[in-house]
Amino acid sequence: MPLQPLGQNFDLLARALANGFSRRQAFLQLGALVVADLVGRPLRITPAAAEGEGVRSCPAGFTLCGAVCNDLGNDPQHCGSCGNVCPVRTNSMPTCTNGACGFVCNQGLFRCGNTCCPTGEACCDGACTNLVNDAQNCGVCGKACAGGQICWNEVCIVKSCSPPQRRQCYDSVQSDYYACDGDCPAGSSSCRSSCFAALARGRHNCDVEFGCPEGTPCCNGSCTSLSRDLEHCGACGNACLTPANSTPTCTNGACGFVCNTEFFPCGSGCCETGNACCNGVCTSLSGDPRNCGACGHVCPAPANSTTTCTNGVCGS
């Protein structure tokens, strides 16, 4: 309710004095005026009759309710008539304007008929409505889904499947979950936001709640195939290493690698063509005194000399 001007309250006090208030009553009403101005409500003039001095009238515009003069045009506790209390509705504040009750919705809400709706909902025929999943108001007010359908993300889709269809639906989603996961909106993931479930319904017309498909646990917020995911190979967080000159692989949950062109596997790495793989180490047979001409062929070391291997032949 808007605050009453201070001058208006003084006018009311002047009227009260003109109606026969004593000096004592005047001081009492002056105190009431100050309090009324602080709380922002009109001054309620207490008739002199309540003080036992014989005056039984209220100032113009006020009505005697019990022992207190009230403004019936603006008081939610006596709106239009004495004792008529304006109802308190959920998420709102009651008002009284020109003797008629009303209400104002709290911050962040808007009025819909005789109630208050949260932001994000719509007002359909005087009722707060969620257009995202209301089968009678799917996407827009008044758009009803056909029999056997539900409203999902503002779109009408088939409501349910028979058990065989449900299994087929699950298998279909499991087989192409990578595509589903790729279709998720930016900033979301199949595990965390139920995007996977929504896409499963929309793509396969099956009202089934999905997490991640069997055998594809949720790793870092995404459904993951542990049998082929390079970052989660065999277990969440098990990232496959990339040796030099190779491409990593994950096959049946086991890390591996494929050497680039002109390289071949040797131990945990790749050797360039022209070298040999000796005990899992890339080795040049043409210049290694410990593997001279062949793996394990060690050149002899005569006294007071340095062993050499040149073009695969030992020397000193």
N, C-alpha and C positions, 0 to 999 in steps of 0.2 A: 504494500500500500504506500502511495507517495506521502512524504512528510508534509504536515500541515504548516502553513506559513505562521511564523511567530505572531504576526499582527492579528491573524484570524483568532488565535486563542485569546489575545487581549480583548478583542471585540466581544467574545463570548463572556469574558469576565465582566466587562462593562454592562452587558445586558443583565447578568445575574445581579449586580449591584442595583441596577434600576428596578429589579423585581423585589427589592426589599431585603437584601442580604445585610446582615450586621457587619461591623468592622471585623469581629472574630471570624465570621464566615468568609469574609473577603480575604483575610490572610490565609485561611485554609485552602481556598480555591486558588490563590496565587501560588502556593506550594504545589498544588496539583497541576497548575499550568506549566510550571518549570519541568516537572517530571514528564508530563505529556509531550512537551516539545522535545525532550531528550529521547523518548522512545518512538517519536514520529507518529503518534495517534492523536485524533481530535480530543480536546478537553471534554471530559464528562463532568457536567455540573451536578453536584449533589444538592438536591432541594433543601431548603431550610427546614422542611418538615422532618427530614431525617435527623436534624439537630434539635427537634422539639420546639421550634420557634414559629410554626404556623404557616409558612409559605409552602404551597403545594404545586407550583408550576415550574416548567423548564423554559429556557430561552427558546426563541423561535428557531425551528429547524431541529429541535431535540425532543425526544419522547421519554417520559418517565417509565423506566422498567424497574420495578421494585423500588429501590431507594436511590437509583442512579439515572441521570439523564443520558440518553444514548442517541447517536446519529444513526438512525435506521437505514440511511441511504448508503453508508460506507462501512458499517461495522459487521465483520463476518460472524460475530457472536450474536448479533441481533439484526439480521439483514431483512429489511422490509417490515418486520414485526418483532416485538419483544420475544426473546428466547428462540428465534429461528436461526440455528447455527448452520453455517455453510459446511457441507461435507468436505472431508479431507480425502482427496483421491491419491492413488499411488503415484509417486514421482512428480508431485505438483504442490502448489501452494494455493489455498482457497482465497477468493476475492469477493468483495461485495461492491457492486457499482449500481448506483441509482436504485438501491433496494433489491437488486437481483443477484443471486449467487453465481459465481463463476470460478475459474481456476486458471493458473498460469503454470505451464510445464517447467520443470527444473532445467538447468543449463545442459545442453547436449541432447535434449529431447524435443519433439515437436508434437503438436496437438493433432489428434485423429479422433473425431467424434467426441466421446466422453472420456477419452483416455489419452495417455502420452506414449509416444513410440520412440525407441532409440534410433539414432542415426544409422542408416544402412538398411532399415526396413521400409516398407511402403504402406500407405494407408489405403486399404481396399474395403469399400463399403463400411467405413467407420471402424475397421479393425486393423491392428498392427499385423503386417504380413511379411514373411520372409519369402521373397520371390525366387530364391535359390532352390528351395526344396518343397514348396507348397504345390501339391498336385492340382489344386483348384485355381491357383494363380501362379502359373509356371512362367517366369520371365517377365510377365506383365499382369496387371490385375485383370481377372476374368478369363484368362486362358487356362482352361481345364484340360488335364491329360486324359486320354481315352482309357477305357477300362483295361485293367491289366498292366498299366504303365505307372511309373513313378516319375517325379520331377527331380532331376539330378543336374546341378549346375545350370539351372534355368532352362533345361531341355528335357522333354518327355522321352523316356526310354522304356524298353520292356522291363517289367518288374522282376520276374524270376524265371528260373529254368527247372526242368525236371531233373532228378538225380543224374541220369546219363548225360543230359545236356550240360549240367553243372561240371561234371568231370571233363567233358570235352572242352568246355570253356577254359577250365583251369589249365589243361594240357596245352591249349592253343596259346594262352598268355605266357606260359612257361617257355614255350619254344621261341617266342619272339620278344622276350622281355627287354633285350637290348634296344629294339626299336621303340618300345614303350618308354623306356627310361630316357631315350633321346628326345622324345616328344614333350617331356615335362617342361613347364614354364621356367624361364630364367630365374635362378635363385632358389629353386625347389629341387627336391630329389625324391625318388620313389619311396625310400624308406621313411624319411622324416615327415613328409607332408601328405601322405596317402595319394600322391599323384598317380602312382601305379594302379591303385584300386579304381580311381576315376577313369583312367584310360582303359582299364580292363572292361569296365561296364560299357563305356562308349563304343569300344571297338568290337566287343563280342556279345553285346546285348545280354549280359548276364549279371544279375544282382548278387554278386559274391564278394565278400570282403577278402581282399588279398593283402598279405604282407609281401615278403619276397617269395618267389617260387621255391619249391623244395630243392635243396642242393645249391641254392644261391643265397647265402647269408648276407646280412647287411654289414658292409665294411665301409666305415667313414661316410655313412649316409647314403650309400648306393647299393642296390642289389648286385651281387658280384658272383661270377662263375669262378670258383676256386680252381677249376680244371684248366682254365686258359687265360686268366687275368694276370698280366705281368707284374702288377703292383700287389696282388694278393694271390700268389700261386701256391695252392695247397692249404693256405691259411691266411686269414686277414693280416695284412701288414707284411707278408713275406714277399718282398720285391726281388725280382730276378736281376742279377748283376749283368753288366754288359762288358765282356772282355774286349780288349783292343782289337780292332779290325773284324768285328762280328756284329750280329743282330741277335738279341735275346729272344728266347721262346719259353712258352709255358705249355706243356703237353701232359694232360691227365694229372695235373697238379704238381708236376715236376719241372723245375727250371732247366733250361738248356740254352744252347746258342748255335747259330749257323755262321760259319766263317764267310767273310766277303770273298768276292772273286779274286783269284790268284793267291788265296791263303788256304791252309788246311788245318784241321783240329790237331792240337797237341796239348795233352793235359787239360788245364783249365783255360787255355788260350788258343790263339791261332798263329801258325807259322807261315812266313812268306815262302812261296814256291822257290826251290833252290836250296833251302835249308833242310835239315833232318830233325826228327823229334827223338831226342835221346833222354830216356827216363823222365818224360813229360816236360822237357825243356827244349825250346827251339835252339838248334846248334848248327854252326857252319862247319861242315866236315873238311872244308878246304883249309881252314886256318886254326883249328882248335887242337892243341897238343894232347888233350885228354880224349879227344874223339877225332883222330886224324884219319880221314879217309873212310872211317866207319865208326859207329857208336861204340864206345868202350875201348877203342884202340889208343893206348897211351904211348906217346913217344918216349924212348929211353933218355935218361939224362946223364951223359958222360961227366966225369969229374972236371971241374973248372970250366964248364960250358953252359950255355943257355939252350934249352930245347926249343925247336921251332917246328911248325907244320906249314908247308907251302904247297898249295894245290893238292892237298891230301897226302903229301909225302913228308915223313919225318926228317929232320935235319938238326944240325947243332952248330 
